[in-house]
C-alpha cells in the first residue's frame, strides 16, 4: 500500500511519524525491542544507511520487533523492506541494552552477508554505503559504534 504514495510524500510522512514517535517514547517510556544488522561485504566493510527521517546520521539497517516476532525473522523482514536483499548467512553478535529517546531499548545485534546487492528504497532509506569498520563516518548513531565494538571483540 505504501508504495502507492509518491516517494517525496512518503519521506515527509515518515519524518512526521518519527517526530511523533520520539515524543511518545519520551513521555510514555515504553520498553522497546529491535534488531540492527552489520551487513559485511566480501572485503570486510560494513554497510551503513541513512534514513529519510534522520538523514543527518549514518546508522545500521534494522528496526523494531513486531509482537511475537523472533529477532532473526525481524532481520530478514527489515532487510527485505529497507534494502530489497535477503540474508545469506546470519550470526548473532550481542545485545545492546540502552536508552533511545528516553525509552529503554533492547536491540539484538547481528552480523550477516546478503544475497543480492542492497538497494535503497528511496523512501525509508535514502542512502547506503560500505565503510571500513575501523573508520566509520563521523556523523553516525551510537548503535554503530557499540555494534562495531561487539563485532571486533568476536
C-alpha contacts under 8 A as a table, 3 or more apart, distances in Angstrom:
res1	aa1	res2	aa2	distance
1	X	4	X	5.65
1	X	5	X	7.69
2	X	5	X	5.51
2	X	10	X	7.55
3	X	6	X	7.34
3	X	7	X	7.76
5	X	9	X	6.66
5	X	10	X	6.04
6	X	9	X	5.43
6	X	10	X	6.15
7	X	10	X	4.91
7	X	11	X	6.14
7	X	122	X	6.78
7	X	123	X	5.56
8	X	11	X	5.26
8	X	12	X	6.34
8	X	123	X	7.48
9	X	12	X	5.03
9	X	13	X	6.14
10	X	13	X	5.14
10	X	14	X	6.14
10	X	123	X	6.18
11	X	14	X	5.06
11	X	15	X	6.37
11	X	52	X	5.91
11	X	53	X	7.05
11	X	123	X	5.33
11	X	124	X	6.58
12	X	15	X	5.25
12	X	16	X	6.54
12	X	53	X	7.95
13	X	16	X	5.12
13	X	17	X	6.08
14	X	17	X	5.00
14	X	18	X	5.96
14	X	52	X	7.36
14	X	53	X	5.93
14	X	124	X	7.29
15	X	18	X	5.14
15	X	19	X	6.24
15	X	52	X	7.04
15	X	53	X	4.38
15	X	54	X	7.71
16	X	19	X	5.19
16	X	20	X	6.31
17	X	20	X	5.14
17	X	21	X	6.05
18	X	21	X	4.89
18	X	22	X	6.19
18	X	53	X	6.49
19	X	22	X	5.20
19	X	23	X	6.41
20	X	23	X	5.10
20	X	24	X	6.22
21	X	24	X	5.04
21	X	25	X	6.15
22	X	25	X	5.08
22	X	26	X	6.15
22	X	101	X	6.16
23	X	26	X	5.19
23	X	27	X	6.19
24	X	27	X	5.16
24	X	28	X	5.71
24	X	29	X	7.49
25	X	28	X	5.38
25	X	29	X	4.91
25	X	30	X	6.21
25	X	100	X	7.94
25	X	101	X	6.24
25	X	102	X	6.23
25	X	103	X	5.49
26	X	29	X	5.59
26	X	101	X	5.75
26	X	102	X	4.83
26	X	103	X	6.38
27	X	102	X	7.97
28	X	103	X	7.79
29	X	102	X	6.02
29	X	103	X	4.29
29	X	104	X	6.97
30	X	103	X	5.59
30	X	104	X	6.83
31	X	103	X	6.33
31	X	104	X	5.26
31	X	105	X	6.12
31	X	106	X	7.91
32	X	64	X	7.44
32	X	103	X	7.00
32	X	104	X	6.04
32	X	105	X	4.47
32	X	106	X	6.22
33	X	64	X	5.86
33	X	65	X	5.70
33	X	105	X	5.56
33	X	106	X	4.84
33	X	107	X	5.67
33	X	108	X	7.92
34	X	62	X	7.38
34	X	63	X	5.44
34	X	64	X	3.96
34	X	65	X	4.81
34	X	71	X	7.35
34	X	74	X	7.99
34	X	105	X	7.37
34	X	106	X	6.39
34	X	107	X	4.63
34	X	108	X	6.24
35	X	62	X	5.29
35	X	63	X	5.56
35	X	64	X	6.31
35	X	65	X	6.96
35	X	71	X	6.33
35	X	74	X	6.86
35	X	75	X	6.42
35	X	107	X	5.04
35	X	108	X	4.68
35	X	109	X	5.86
35	X	110	X	7.59
36	X	60	X	5.90
36	X	61	X	5.73
36	X	62	X	4.26
36	X	63	X	6.63
36	X	75	X	7.28
36	X	107	X	6.79
36	X	108	X	6.42
36	X	109	X	5.10
36	X	110	X	6.41
37	X	60	X	6.09
37	X	61	X	5.79
37	X	62	X	6.12
37	X	75	X	7.03
37	X	109	X	5.77
37	X	110	X	4.72
37	X	111	X	5.49
37	X	112	X	6.95
38	X	46	X	6.00
38	X	47	X	6.61
38	X	48	X	7.95
38	X	60	X	6.52
38	X	61	X	7.56
38	X	109	X	7.71
38	X	110	X	6.16
38	X	111	X	4.56
38	X	112	X	6.23
38	X	147	X	7.68
39	X	46	X	5.50
39	X	47	X	5.31
39	X	111	X	5.92
39	X	112	X	5.03
39	X	113	X	5.61
39	X	114	X	7.09
40	X	43	X	7.88
40	X	44	X	5.80
40	X	45	X	5.59
40	X	46	X	4.81
40	X	47	X	6.57
40	X	111	X	6.97
40	X	112	X	6.01
40	X	113	X	5.41
41	X	44	X	5.25
41	X	45	X	5.21
41	X	46	X	6.39
41	X	47	X	7.62
41	X	113	X	6.78
41	X	130	X	7.67
42	X	45	X	7.41
44	X	132	X	7.31
44	X	133	X	7.81
45	X	130	X	5.66
45	X	131	X	5.25
45	X	132	X	4.82
45	X	133	X	6.04
46	X	130	X	5.17
46	X	131	X	5.31
46	X	132	X	6.40
46	X	133	X	6.01
47	X	60	X	7.23
47	X	128	X	6.63
47	X	129	X	5.51
47	X	130	X	4.26
47	X	131	X	6.35
48	X	58	X	5.97
48	X	59	X	5.42
48	X	60	X	5.11
48	X	61	X	6.92
48	X	128	X	5.65
48	X	129	X	5.62
48	X	130	X	6.20
48	X	131	X	7.18
49	X	58	X	5.42
49	X	59	X	5.37
49	X	60	X	5.91
49	X	61	X	6.30
49	X	125	X	6.65
49	X	126	X	7.54
49	X	127	X	5.58
49	X	128	X	4.29
49	X	129	X	6.57
50	X	54	X	6.96
50	X	55	X	5.26
50	X	56	X	7.36
50	X	57	X	6.20
50	X	58	X	4.90
50	X	59	X	6.26
50	X	125	X	5.85
50	X	126	X	5.84
50	X	127	X	5.21
50	X	128	X	6.46
51	X	54	X	5.36
51	X	55	X	5.27
51	X	58	X	7.84
51	X	124	X	5.47
51	X	125	X	4.41
51	X	126	X	5.78
51	X	127	X	7.35
52	X	55	X	5.10
52	X	123	X	6.62
52	X	124	X	5.36
52	X	125	X	5.78
52	X	126	X	5.70
53	X	124	X	7.32
54	X	57	X	6.22
55	X	58	X	7.45
55	X	126	X	7.77
56	X	139	X	7.04
57	X	139	X	5.10
57	X	140	X	4.66
57	X	141	X	6.18
58	X	137	X	7.38
58	X	139	X	6.20
58	X	140	X	4.39
58	X	141	X	6.30
59	X	140	X	5.80
59	X	141	X	5.50
59	X	143	X	7.21
59	X	144	X	5.91
60	X	143	X	7.56
60	X	144	X	6.32
61	X	78	X	7.35
61	X	79	X	7.08
61	X	82	X	7.45
62	X	75	X	6.54
62	X	78	X	5.65
62	X	79	X	7.23
63	X	74	X	7.71
63	X	78	X	6.53
64	X	74	X	7.65
65	X	68	X	7.90
65	X	69	X	5.98
65	X	70	X	7.44
65	X	71	X	6.77
65	X	74	X	6.02
66	X	69	X	5.27
66	X	74	X	7.61
69	X	73	X	6.60
69	X	74	X	6.56
70	X	73	X	5.33
70	X	74	X	6.33
71	X	74	X	4.98
71	X	75	X	6.36
71	X	108	X	6.67
72	X	75	X	5.15
72	X	76	X	6.54
72	X	90	X	7.85
73	X	76	X	5.18
73	X	77	X	6.22
74	X	77	X	5.01
74	X	78	X	5.95
75	X	78	X	5.20
75	X	79	X	6.09
76	X	79	X	5.34
76	X	80	X	6.17
76	X	86	X	6.45
76	X	87	X	6.12
77	X	80	X	5.18
77	X	81	X	6.12
78	X	81	X	5.06
78	X	82	X	5.78
78	X	83	X	7.84
79	X	82	X	5.30
79	X	83	X	5.23
79	X	84	X	6.26
79	X	85	X	5.83
79	X	86	X	6.46
79	X	87	X	7.56
80	X	83	X	5.72
80	X	84	X	4.39
80	X	85	X	5.19
80	X	86	X	6.11
81	X	84	X	5.93
82	X	119	X	7.94
82	X	120	X	6.51
82	X	121	X	6.12
82	X	124	X	6.74
82	X	125	X	6.21
83	X	118	X	4.94
83	X	119	X	4.76
83	X	120	X	5.11
83	X	121	X	6.38
83	X	125	X	7.71
84	X	118	X	6.10
84	X	119	X	5.81
84	X	120	X	7.47
84	X	121	X	7.62
85	X	114	X	6.52
85	X	115	X	6.29
85	X	116	X	5.58
85	X	117	X	6.61
85	X	118	X	5.45
85	X	119	X	7.37
86	X	114	X	5.49
86	X	115	X	5.43
86	X	116	X	6.94
87	X	90	X	6.59
87	X	112	X	6.70
87	X	113	X	6.22
87	X	114	X	4.51
87	X	115	X	6.20
88	X	112	X	7.08
88	X	113	X	5.39
88	X	114	X	4.62
88	X	115	X	5.39
89	X	112	X	5.33
89	X	113	X	5.32
89	X	114	X	6.89
90	X	110	X	6.72
90	X	111	X	5.98
90	X	112	X	4.45
90	X	113	X	6.85
91	X	110	X	5.49
91	X	111	X	5.22
91	X	112	X	6.08
92	X	108	X	7.52
92	X	109	X	6.12
92	X	110	X	4.31
92	X	111	X	6.35
93	X	109	X	5.69
93	X	110	X	5.24
93	X	111	X	6.59
93	X	150	X	6.50
93	X	151	X	6.53
93	X	154	X	7.63
94	X	108	X	6.22
94	X	109	X	5.23
94	X	110	X	7.08
94	X	150	X	6.65
95	X	106	X	6.82
95	X	107	X	5.60
95	X	108	X	4.59
95	X	109	X	5.65
96	X	105	X	7.90
96	X	106	X	5.72
96	X	107	X	5.03
96	X	108	X	6.44
96	X	109	X	7.07
96	X	146	X	7.66
96	X	147	X	7.94
97	X	104	X	7.27
97	X	105	X	5.87
97	X	106	X	4.50
97	X	107	X	6.38
98	X	104	X	5.93
98	X	105	X	5.41
98	X	106	X	6.48
99	X	102	X	5.75
99	X	103	X	5.42
99	X	104	X	4.62
99	X	105	X	5.59
100	X	103	X	5.20
100	X	104	X	6.24
100	X	105	X	6.03
109	X	147	X	6.72
111	X	151	X	7.69
114	X	117	X	7.56
114	X	118	X	7.96
119	X	128	X	7.86
120	X	123	X	7.98
120	X	125	X	5.50
120	X	126	X	6.03
120	X	127	X	6.17
120	X	128	X	6.62
121	X	124	X	6.56
121	X	125	X	5.75
121	X	126	X	6.85
122	X	125	X	5.60
122	X	126	X	4.74
122	X	127	X	7.69
123	X	126	X	6.34
125	X	128	X	7.57
131	X	135	X	7.08
131	X	136	X	5.74
131	X	137	X	7.62
132	X	135	X	5.36
132	X	136	X	6.11
133	X	136	X	5.83
133	X	148	X	6.66
136	X	140	X	7.86
137	X	140	X	6.43
140	X	144	X	6.72
141	X	144	X	5.69
141	X	145	X	7.47
142	X	145	X	5.45
142	X	146	X	6.36
143	X	146	X	5.08
143	X	147	X	5.83
144	X	147	X	5.27
144	X	148	X	6.06
145	X	148	X	5.14
145	X	149	X	6.20
146	X	149	X	5.22
146	X	150	X	6.41
147	X	150	X	5.02
147	X	151	X	6.22
148	X	151	X	4.96
148	X	152	X	6.08
149	X	152	X	5.07
149	X	153	X	6.11
150	X	153	X	5.23
150	X	154	X	6.64
151	X	154	X	5.51
